[in-house]
Structure formats: structure tokens, C-alpha cells
Amino acid sequence: MDRSADPHHPAPTATRRALLLTSAAALGATTMPSRLFAEASAPRGVLARSSQGMVTSPHELASEAGREVLRAGGNAIEAAIAINATLCVTYPHFCGLGGDAFMIVSDRKGATLTLSGIGQAAAKLPDDGRPIPLRGSGSAITAAAAVDTWEQAFAFSQRAWGGRQSWKGLFQRAIAYASDGFPLTPSQRFWANFRAKEIGNWPDVVRVFTAEGRVPDVGETFRQPDLARTFTTLAENGGRDFYEGELAHRIARGLQQAGSPLTADDLARCRARNESALRVPYRGGELISLRPPTQGLTTLEIMGVLDRFDVASLREGSADYYHLLVEAVKLAFIDRNRFIADPDFFDVPVETLLSASHFDALARSIDPRRAAPWPHVFKTGDTVFIGAADRDGNCVSLLQTVYFDWGSGVVAGDTGILWHNRGAAFSVDAGSINVLRPGKRPFHTLNPGMYLKNGRPHLLYGTQGADGQPQTLSAVLTRLIDYRMDPLTALARPRFLLGKTFSDSRDSLKLELDAGQAVFDELRARGHEISPIPAQSPLAGHPGAIRIDDDGGFVGAHDPRSDGLALGL
């Protein structure tokens, strides 16, 4: 039974559109009149409930594609692939075939699998000593592992879960939306307008994602015929065609014509990795994330520190609450910047960083009345979170990305594939642990997660937002676990972002306006350099969450700041 339409939470489309389109003018503000605190909009959203299965994603059409798979008897992995493929079409500014992907998979008993799909740097790199550009072909220097992640997960679902859906069938919605079109989202228009001064320098983005230079209107039918043909090829020939077949040669040729150093051999060497998960105890349960070079370790470190405090004794949303979370974030980020890199090239002290003694020491260093200084570098990026759970209790937590919104700005020839700019996460500083080297995997901000209770999956979660991901998750997880909020309430509450944003170059603490004037005043008094951002701001991330209750029921939501929706069977 589908109970996703909740009369207490009206359909969010109009509210989201208004928030996304009106936020742009306010994003760059460093101060805002006090009257805006009183005018902050009440968030809207939908809380989905089901006893048969659930999906969530940042786009309603993608969620529908996943639910369709579950209704046909498909499992959570099959649904997640269908959702991700559809998002590559309907959310092209945040994800795509030319990016990386990460999965945490579990059956109902808590037997977990992680897939870390990170494309490696090209074997032959420019040797000119110049900094790596943030956009353009000079940033398109790593292979893209998303498709291989899907293929490995699909093979596992057939082998371990008895998956019965055809590979080809999982792409039908994506092919149809790319070929026939779909209504352009507020998010896509927002980020196109946000980059208006830059898009003119990205001819491929202008060619593929605008109407002869005009940003399409919200609701206008948007088509991607080249991408439809590419998806048809993948559906018919299988995922490895992306890396070793005729499609791979077309991709490599298009990238090289644009000036990228990637070759067909680089694509052929690209593989997602099946690795053991990282685990940290929290409130009697266990948080699970991915290994370096992702910052999954960072999220776990934050939560390990917070586990040393009685968070539930603090008033949720108070200055005490935000101060504690922000200070834990700072400590974990300092470790992250020192230690997280590709373990094939750098010895990451994972066991030490996730040890109880290290958490204890970090917790003791937090001053409850004074903010620690924060001069550290902020990393930007954009992503999509996908959650899926089937009637058998199997579940998937997945993140997929092209790094920055619009990735590198390079489309691989006539394939319609927007390539990511994850190579820009490397450094050319020989002393950096993330210095660029042939075949090396870049540092990755993506870290989907899962929370086990009594050894079984209880929460699936993840978020868009690069450096903001661990910060957003600290708020979402404490609200879900410590304050026992339902997913929609937890996702809709005000959030913070420490560091620079696209429009504010100061390393200040950004906080949504609906946190309230008193909270802003108290945090300033504790030494936080604080900047308001609009209530329900796109900068605060687009998390999603599904809760699996003890009786096997599912409760889920996607962030009301996004175009997304959780849907139950």
C-alpha cells in the first residue's frame, strides 16, 4: 500500500520551486535584516510509509523508476540502479555516467558489502607543473567508475539475492526521459543560473544543457538525444562496454578531442572496489561507511566524538547543540586533511583515527563555551543520494556524483556524457598526501551510510554537499538517533555549513535563518564567525533517509530543499 501522500505534509513542488528560485539572490549575503528571521518559510515535504519497500532520491521521476522496479518484484540493488540511471538524465547538473559512485549494500541480517567506485588518474598526465584547473579538460583527468559500480552490484544481486530483473530493463525509464524529454527541475535551472557567468566558457554545457544559450524554464521539456543513444548502447551491450567496447572508444575519442589525457586504456583499467566497511559504535548501534580515499572515516570520527556526549540532554536546535556539532566537525576535518588519501599511495591510520582512545581525546579537547579557530580549506562539490529497501529487507545506500555542479563542463564527444572534474581534488604540491600521480585515486567527499540496530539495518542515509556531507550527516543522524525524529522532521530542521561557499569566500559558520536570532547571537558570543543563509537553502545539502523499524515497516523522506521524494510500495 502506498501511503506516501500525507495530508499533514502537502505536496512540496510549489514550495521547493519558490525556495530554490528565490534563494539565489540571498546566497551571497553576509548579513541579513533581523526581520528575515521571522519570515523564514516553514518547510514542506512528504513522509512516506510502507510495509512492502521504499525508495528515495532527489527527483520524483527517479524515485518513481525505483518504485516501479520494486513493484515488478525487483530487489533494492536493481531499484537503486534504475533510480541512478534516471537521475543521470533528470539531474544532470549533479550526477551522470561520467562520474563516480559508492554503495553500501546489506541484507536484512546485516551482512554488508561496500563498493567504492572511484576512477583513477590517467596513466599519462601533463607534466607542466601548472595547478589543476577546476573546470575544463584539464580537470577531466580521472576515469569514471559509476557504471562499473552498477554492474558489479547487479551481478551481486543476481548471485546473492536471486535478482530477476534484466539489466536492459533497468534503463528503460532513463532512455525514455532522455529521448522524449522531462520537465526541467527548479534545481537544474537554479544551478544553471547560478553559473550564468561561467557557462559561456563551457561550450559543451551550452550545446547540451541550454536552448541555444538560453537556460530552459522550470517545467519546460528537456531532451538529451545523444545520452539516450548512449544509454541504449549500455542497456544492450552491458556495463563494460563503457570501458572496453565501442562506446569506450567513442568516449575516449571525445575526451581527447576536448584535451583530456584520458585514453581507452585508462577506461579499461577502471574498476570499482569491493572493500570491507568501516564501523563505529553509536548509541548502542553501529554506523557503517566506506574506506579512504572517501571521507566516510570523517563522518564516523565526528559521530564517535559525539557519542562521548549526552547529546539528547541538549535542547535540539539550541546554541549548545550547534556548537557541539561544529566543534566535533572541526576536529575530524583536521584529521581528514592530514590523513585521508588513496591507501595505495599513503598509509592511512584508519584504526588509530577510529579508536576509542582517539575519540576520548578529541572529546576532551572541546571547549563547551568557546569556538576553536577555523582556517582550513573548504572543498566544494555536488552529489545525489539514493536509498532503496525491498520487501525482503535488503537495502542500498548509494551516492553518485560529477563532483562540482556541471562537473568539468566537458561532454565526451557525441555521447551526451558530462565528465566529472574529480581530478581537481588532486594537488600538484609534491608534499601533499593527495598529490597527483598516474593511476592514483583522488580524495572523495562522498560517503553514504547505514546504521545497524541489533545487527540489522535501521537507517539508510546520505547527502549531497562535498565538505558539507559529514556536517549535514552529523545533524541528520543526531536528530534521527538521539532525538528520535521521523526522517522528514530530521531532514527539514535548520542546518549549518562550516567553511567557504560558492558565494561567500570566508571560512565562516553558515547557518540557516530559521535557527533563530537567539541562536545566532549566542554562537557569536562563543566566538563563531557566523553568516546567515536562507532558510531551506540549497547550500545546506539534499540528504535523504529511510528508517527500517523493528516490525519491518519503512518510513522515509527526501530533503524538502530538493526536488526529491521518498515513495513506498
Secondary structure, DSSP 4 states (H G I P E B T S, - for coil): ------TTS---HHHHHHHHHHHGGGTT-S---THHHHHPPPP----EEESS-EEEESBHHHHHHHHHHHHTT--HHHHHHHHHHHHHHH-TTT--TBSEEEEEEE-TT--EEEEEE-PPBPSS---S-PPPPSSSGGG--B---HHHHHHHHHHHHHHHH---S-TGGGGHHHHHHHHH-EEPPHHHHHHHHHTHHHHTT-HHHHHHHSBTTBPPPTT-EE--HHHHHHHHHHHHH-TTHHHHSHHHHHHHHHHHHHT----HHHHHT---EEEPPEEEEETTEEEEEPPTTBTHHHHHHHHHHHTTS-GGGSPTTSHHHHHHHHHHHHHHHHHHHHH-S-TTTS---HHHHTSHHHHHHHHHT--TTSPPP--PPP---EEEEEEEE-TTS-EEEEEEEEESTTTTS-B-TTS--BBP-GGGGSB--TTSTTB--TTPPPPB----EEEEETTEEEEEEE-S-TTHHHHHHHHHHIIIIIS---HHHHHHS--EEES--SS--S--EEEEGGG-HHHHHHHHHTT--EEEE-TT-GGG---EEEEE-TTS-EEEEE-TTSB-EEEE-
